[in-house]
Amino acid sequence: MYAVIATGGKQYKVSEGDILRIEKIAGDVGDAVSLDRVLMLSEGDDVTIGTPVVDNAMVNASIVEQDKAKKILVFKYKRRKRYRRKQGHRQPFTAIKIDKIVNS
């Protein structure tokens, strides 16, 4: 059984027991989270596609980690103009563990 969910402007294919990094959501480590924007649900050969979401479907998860990703460098440069700008960025994320996919 798997589901396709939407959160943080992205779509993820998830199964029970998966751990994935999503855009930061509010909550502490160990808190329960329910994701209700389920776009597709598959139980064996039975596939349900939402318009745009599947009614009465939900994915229950728990927060495993709240952290920041590795630093990326943003470097702007214009040749022959003595223009250089260096900036770093660390994107915050939330790691969640999928506990249960509910279809009622």
C-alpha positions, 0 to 999 in steps of 0.5 A, a space after each residue: 500500500 502506498 500513497 502520493 501526498 502533497 506538502 510544502 509545494 511538493 509531492 511524495 510517494 510514501 509507504 508505511 515505515 518510510 522516513 522522508 524529509 519535507 519542508 519545515 512544519 511546526 511541531 516538536 520531535 515525537 509529535 503526531 502529524 496528519 497529512 490530509 492532502 492525499 492525491 493518490 492511494 493504491 492498495 494492491 491493484 485498487 488505485 484511487 485517484 483524487 480530484 484533486 484529493 482523495 476523500 476521507 484519506 489521510 496519512 498519519 506520521 510522527 516527527 523524527 527530526 527538525 534540522 537544517 540541510 547542508 549549506 549551499 553557496 550562492 555566489 554572484 559575479 560580474 566580470 570586469 566590474 569588481 562585483 562579487 557577492 558570496 552568501 550561504 543558505 541552509 534550508 530548514 526541513 522536517 524529517 517524518 516517519 510514516 506511521 499509517 495510511 488511512 482510507 475510510 
